Amino acid sequence: MLEFYVRLRYGQSVQVEYRDLADPQVQAGLPDLFARAEAERLPYPLIVIDDQLTMAGSAEYYDVLPLVEQALVNQGSLGGA
């Protein structure tokens, strides 16, 4: 659902991927993120933007939206505030 609304708002400006850290193959591909999630007992879901863990425990559109917008501003893809 989040992917749909983010793409609807920003089109091809963003890439949204879902990766299930319960899958051992995904764990192997993201060892640092998995280790941090385990060590810090972070609640799922985890939101990673530009390879940085930015949120844990929610994937609600209105929680994620300001993080996406800030990343786009940082990249120069959106006008800054």
N, C-alpha and C positions, 0 to 999 in steps of 0.2 A: 504494500500500500504506500509506504513512504517513497519508494522508488517511483511509482506512478506520479505522485504529486510533485516531487522534486523535478522530474523530467518535464512535466506539464508546465511548470513555472520557468525552468531554465533551459529546456531543450537539450541540445548537445553540448552546452557549456559545462556540464557536470557528468561524471561517470559514477553510477551507483552500482555497487556489487554487494551481494549477500554471501557471506561465508560462514559456515556452521562450525564453530570451534569444538563441537562435540565429535566431529569427524576426524579421525586420526591423520588422514591425509592433509586436511587443512591445518591441523596442529603442526605437522611436519613442515608445511610451507610457511607458517607464521610463528616460528619458535619463540621469538622475543615477546610478541604480543601474548601468546598463550602462557608463557612463563610469568609475565607480569600479571595477567588475569588471575592465575592460580596463586601467586605469591601474595597479591593484595586482596584476594578473595573478592574480585570485582563482580558485580551483578551483571548478567547478560540482559539485553544486548549491549555490545560495545560499538561505539561510533568512532570510526577512524577517518580523519579528513587529512589529505595530503600526508599520509603516512604517520600522522600523529593521533594518538588516542585522545579524543576530545570529550567523550561522555561515556558513562557507564550506567546501565539500568533503565534506559529509556530510548525508544526510537520514535517517539511521538513527533509528528511533523512540526508542530509549533515549538518544540524544544530544539529540534535539529536545525530548523530554518535559519535562526540567527548565526549559527556556526557556519553553515554553508555560505551565507551572505558575506560573513567576515572573511572567509577563505577566498571568495571571489574578489572582494575588495583588495585583499592582500596581493592577489595575482594581477590586479589591474583589469579584471573582467567586468567589474561593477564600479560605478562611481562611488567614491568614498564619502563618508559623512564628515 
